[in-house]
Amino acid sequence: MKITTKHALASLRPDASWKLRGDVLTWEDESQTRPTDSEIATEITRLQTEYDNNKYQRDRAVKYPSLQEQLDLQYWDQVNGTTKWKEAIAKVKSDNPKP
């Protein structure tokens, strides 16, 4: 995902009212100070870095077994004295390590 000016404005001034059409920003909220272009650029960079650094979390989320499967694994591990649930979770974590 590419972080845009809209993301930065929503992060910098979440309650402000504004419109962005193309590259033209219309600030409609006189109660809040409009962020500078530099502040917006800095926030875009910060948000993009945060998003990129959390890729492993998004990758893991789709690789984990469903909660139903995890609960079933945990049940059968208790019954059988096995560690299949721990092994399944550890594999997802090792295949998708934190940076």
Secondary structure as the mmCIF struct_conf table of DSSP 4:
data_model
#
loop_
_struct_conf.conf_type_id
_struct_conf.id
_struct_conf.beg_label_comp_id
_struct_conf.beg_label_asym_id
_struct_conf.beg_label_seq_id
_struct_conf.end_label_comp_id
_struct_conf.end_label_asym_id
_struct_conf.end_label_seq_id
HELX_RH_AL_P HELX_RH_AL_P1 THR A 5 LEU A 12
TURN_TY1_P TURN_TY1_P1 PRO A 14 ASP A 15
STRN STRN1 TRP A 18 ARG A 21
TURN_TY1_P TURN_TY1_P2 GLY A 22 ASP A 23
STRN STRN2 VAL A 24 TRP A 27
TURN_TY1_P TURN_TY1_P3 GLU A 30 SER A 31
BEND BEND1 GLN A 32 GLN A 32
HELX_LH_PP_P HELX_LH_PP_P1 THR A 33 THR A 36
HELX_RH_AL_P HELX_RH_AL_P2 ASP A 37 ASN A 53
TURN_TY1_P TURN_TY1_P4 ASN A 54 ASN A 54
HELX_RH_AL_P HELX_RH_AL_P3 LYS A 55 LYS A 63
BEND BEND2 TYR A 64 TYR A 64
HELX_LH_PP_P HELX_LH_PP_P2 PRO A 65 SER A 66
HELX_RH_AL_P HELX_RH_AL_P4 LEU A 67 ASN A 80
TURN_TY1_P TURN_TY1_P5 GLY A 81 GLY A 81
HELX_RH_AL_P HELX_RH_AL_P5 LYS A 84 ASP A 95
BEND BEND3 ASN A 96 ASN A 96
#
